């Protein structure tokens, strides 16, 4: 697959990897759901308003105007796949819908650095697992000391703990840790 949008070779966002996120234009306006290709954000709200997702079954009006991905994620994998396939088609080098319509392209493809990215989902609650022996040992050492760090049951069943939704933040957010 080849896109008409120039994508730097070192980019994490070629046409084969179109992520979903939430951002707000710098200087105001409201958050919207975006995708990305190369150095450009793709405004999915604008594409929806332009009628470019008409073939996607089960895509409710306004889903891309939400300030989080939760409602979109709740639609399930078939809808995500159709939205992504629609994007791939629109961004394809041999498809003229966006490529040949400068006004539409200017409304839909915006330099990514003109958006401030936000936490993409509302996190209500979560459970975290001790994912490795080292992780469980390090945490156990903090609570019980090195000699009793790893509880015997850790080897026989997954050990989890309740996480705080307030501890989930956007990368780069300064964190004040207790001393």
N, C-alpha and C positions, 0 to 999 in steps of 0.2 A: 504494500500500500504506500502511496505517495500522496502527500498533501500539497496544495498550492501555497499554503502558509510556510514561509521559511522557518525551519527549525534548526537551531544550532546543533552541531554534532554531539556536544556534551549534554544536551538537554535531557531531562528525565521525562519530558512530555512530548514524545513524537505522536503521530496519529495512532500508533498501536497502544498508547497508554493515555487515555483521556479520563482523568480523575474527576470526581465531583467534590465541590467544596462550597463554602459560603464566604462571601466577601461584601464589603461596602465600599462604594467609590470614595476615594479620599476627598474630603471636603464636604461630605454630607450624603444625602439621599438615604435610602433604606437598604438593609442587607438583601442580597439576592443569591440564588444558587448559580454557581458558575462551573465551567469546566476549564480546561487549559490545554493549549497546544503551543509548544515552544515558549516564546516570551509573551504570549497573548492569553488573556482571559476570554472565555466564551460566555457571553451573557445568555443563559438559558431562558430567563424570563423574557428577554427581547425576542429570541427565536420563537418562543411559544406565542407571543403577541403577534408575530408575523405569520403565524399559521404553519410553521415548519415542523410541528410535531403532530399534525393531524392524523397521521397513519398509526400513531402509537395507541394501542388499545389500553383502556383503563387509566389514562393519564388525566387526572382531574384538573379543572381550570384553577389557576392560581397556585399550583403546587410549587412552582419555581419562585414565587414571591415571598415564601416563608423565610424566616430568619434562621432556619435550621434545616438539616436534611431529614429529620425524623419522618415527616409525612411521605416524602419521596422514598425513603428506605422501606417504609411499611408497605409500599406497593409491590415489592418483591422483585426477584431476579429477572423474570420475563420482561417487566417494564423497564428495568435498568438497562437490560440488553438492547431492547428496541430503541431506547433513547440514545444509547451509545452508538448503535448501528446507524441511526439517523444522522448523528454528528459526523461519523466517519464518512458517510455519503456526502454530506454538505461540504466537508473539508477536503474531499478527494480532489486530486489534481485534474481529473477529467470531468468534474461536475461543475457547471457554471453558475449555479444558483447564488452562491456567495462570491465566488471568484470573479464573476462578471458584473456584479451589482455593487458598485463602490459605496453607495449610500447605505445599503443593507449591511455590507461588510463593516463599515465604520460604526454602525450601531451595535453590532454583534461581537466583533473582535476588537478588544480594547487592550492596550499594553497592560500586562499583568501588574506592573509596578504602580498603576493608577488605582489599585484596589488594596484595601487593608483586609487581610484574611482574618476570619473569625473562627471561633470554635465551631466546627461544622454540625454538631448535634447537641441537643439538650440531653444532658446526662442525668437521669433520675436517680440511679443507684447502680452499684456494680459489686461484683465479688471478684477478688483477686486470688490467684493461686500461687503457692510457693512453686515456682516453675522448675527449679533444679535443686539438687542436693546442696550446692553451694549457697543458693539463695536461702533455703530453709535453715542451713547451719548458721549463716551470718545473722539472720533475724533471731534465731534461737539463742545465739550468744549474747545478743543485746538484752534478752529477757531473762535467761536462765543461767548464763555463764557458759564458758567453753566446754566444761565437763558434762553438761546436760543439754547441749545446744540442740541436738537432733532428737526429737521424740521418737520412740520405737515405732509408733504407728505410721510415721511418715513414709516408711518403706512399703507399706501395705495398702494405703489409700490416699487419694489426693487430699491435701490439706489446704483449706481456703480460709479467707478472712473477709469480713465486710469492709468495703472501701468507702471512702467519703467522696461523694460526687463533687464536693467543693475543691477537691485536690486535683481534678482534671482541668487543665488549663491549656491555652495555646502555647506552642513552642516559643521560647524566648521570653515568656512572662517571668519577671523577677520573683523569686521565691524566698521568703524569709523563713529560714529553718531555725527551730529552737536549738539552743546550745546546751 
